[in-house]
Amino acid sequence: MTFSSLIFLFGFLPIILVLYHVIPTGFMKNILLILASFLFYAWDSPIYLVLLVLSILWNYSAGINLSKVSDKKKRKRLFWLSVAVNLLILAFFKYANFIVSILNSFSLSLQPFSFHLPIGLSFFTFSAISYLADVYMEKVPVQKNLMKLALYISFFGKVNMGPIVQYNQMEDQLQKRDCTFEDFNEGIFLFFKGLFKKVLLADRLALLFAGLQHNGTVLGTWLFAISYMLQIYFDFSGYSDMAIGLSRLFGFHFKPNFNHPYCAISVQDFWRRWHISLSQWFRDYIYIPLGGNRVSTKLYIRNIFVVWFLTGLWHGANWTFIVWGVYYGCFLLLEKFVLNKVFEKCPTWIRRVYTLLVVLIAWVFFMSPSISKALQTIACMFGVGAKGLINTEVFFYLKNYFLCIVFACILSGNTYKYFQRANFVCFKNKAHLVMSIVYIVLFFISVSFIVSSTFQTFLYFAF
C-alpha cells in the first residue's frame, strides 16, 4: 500500500483517522496506530511483517539490557552487538547479492539470492539504531513500554520511506500528543501538496525519463538527466510532504525533510536542504562521534569520506551509489579548502549554476545501472559519442512535456511561498478559503490522474 493509492486515500486513511479521533484514551490510540501500521506494512508482502516485528522485539530487549549494565566496557560491547544485529539483517537483505557479484568477479560462480529487498528496511533499521544510540548516549531514558517503541519503529507515516525521525525527537510524542484544528488543517494541506507533487509532476516526468533512455543525442541526454533530477525531487519530497502531513493528522510533529534544495548555492548548502533527516542522522550518529570538524585536517578528511561512503552505500548495493557518495565527499572537501574564498567573490547565480551542475552529474551516477553507463551518459551530454545534437524524438518530447518541465522548474524553487504571500495580500480574510479551494481542486485532479494513468511507484522504495 502506498500513500498515492486509491485504497489508502479512500479506505485505509479515512477509517483509521475516524477511529483514532473517536477512541478516548492515548493507550488505545497507540494500539490502533500500531495495528494500522502492521496492516499498512504487510499489505503487499505479509512475510516481511515478521522482520519488522522481530526488529521491534530485538531492539526493545537490547534497550532494556543496556539500561541494566553500568560497566562502561560491557555497556559499549552490548551496544555494538545490538547495532551489529540490525546491520547484519540490513546487509543480508540489501547487500548479499552485491557481495555475491563481487565474489563472482573472482570466478567463484556463486548463485545470487532470489529474495526482494523488504520495503522500508533501511529506514526502520536506522530508526532502531537511533533508539539504541540515544539510550546508550543517555540522551533519553530506556523505553520500558513495548507498545511505544513499536509505534516509533513501525508508524505507517514513516516506516516505508521516512523521514528518519530520531528517537529523541519523537519520544515525548509517543506519550502524549494533541491534534488541534490548525494541525489538522495544515496536515491536510501538506498531504494534498505532496500528492500533487507525486502524481501531477513526478509521475509525468517519469514517463519523459523512460522515453529518452535510449535517445543518444546531446540535448536528448541533457533532457533525460534533467527529467530524472526533477522527478526524484518531486517524487521524494512529495512523499515526505504526505508523510509529514498525515502524521500531523495524528498529532505527530515531524520536521521538514526538504527545503528547496535546487535553490542551493553550494554542495554543502544542498545537503542542508535535501533529505534533511538522513543528513542529520549521519551527522549525529556517525560524523560527530568520529570527531566532526573538531579534529586535525587529516582526521576531518577521513570523517568526511567515511560519512559519504556510508551515505552512498546506504542508498543501494551498487558501485554507482558508492561513487555518488564519494563524489559528494570530494566536492564538500573542495568547497571547504579551495572554493570558500572563491565563493565570497562570486554572484549568487553563478554559485547556483555550479551547484546545479554538480548535482545533475551526481544524479547521473545515482540513476545509472553501472559506472561505465554513467560515464557514457556524461560524455554524451558533452558531445562525446553522441548521435548528433538533437533529433525528432527530442522535439516530440519537448512538445508534449514542455509545460510539465517549466512548471517543475518553477515549483522546485520558492514559488509556493510567493504564491501564499500573494494570496494573503490579495484576499486577506478570505485567503484561507481560497487556499482550501485550490488544494481541494488539486486533490481531485490528482485522483483523476491516479484513476486514468499507469501507477508509478515511489523511487525511494528501492532504497
Helices and strands as residue ranges (DSSP letters): H 6-7, I 8-12, H 13-22, H 26-42, G 46-48, H 49-68, H 72-104, H 121-136, H 146-154, H 167-175, H 181-196, I 197-202, H 203-211, H 218-249, G 261-263, H 267-273, H 276-282, I 283-287, H 297-315, H 319-334, I 335-339, H 340-345, H 348-367, H 371-381, H 392-411, H 415-427, G 428-430, H 431-452, G 459-462
